[in-house]
């Protein structure tokens, strides 16, 4: 009788131990949740407009900075674009801040930009991430937009280069021309 009680007690302890380990939050989980929360905050902001992805995989949020009056590119077109792409390491902190040890922290990470030389880049509308492509297909030549792209329409779970998976991306995009 004592052996069966001991076995039952051991089995219950093991079950409790294993179920308590299932809820361990990882860095990726926190990063994903923080990025999704930031995108949700922008999605609730009335200054931004929701545009559904052409692929049907979600939506982006845009804010018009300057209005153009030219043509709108198709998915198969090539375009000339000025842009800056960025994300933040900690969405609740400003672009630059001083930590509790007096260190200056550069929180806004610019991962790609044409602002260094102000020369527009030429590429196919269908050659960029889904969210960027979606924005371009709704812009007119001369438009300048701030575009927020959730991770599902950006670089997904795996990321790209220095951009970690599950990152919400922000672009300032100016559609300069449609290449004939």
Secondary structure as UniProt FT lines:
FT   HELIX           2..21
FT   TURN            22..23
FT   HELIX           27..43
FT   TURN            46..47
FT   STRAND          49..52
FT   TURN            54..55
FT   STRAND          59..66
FT   TURN            75..76
FT   STRAND          78..88
FT   TURN            91..92
FT   STRAND          96..98
FT   TURN            100..101
FT   STRAND          104..106
FT   STRAND          108..113
FT   TURN            115..118
FT   STRAND          121..124
FT   HELIX           125..127
FT   HELIX           130..136
FT   TURN            137..138
FT   TURN            141..142
FT   STRAND          144..149
FT   HELIX           151..153
FT   TURN            154..158
FT   TURN            161..162
FT   TURN            165..166
FT   STRAND          169..179
//
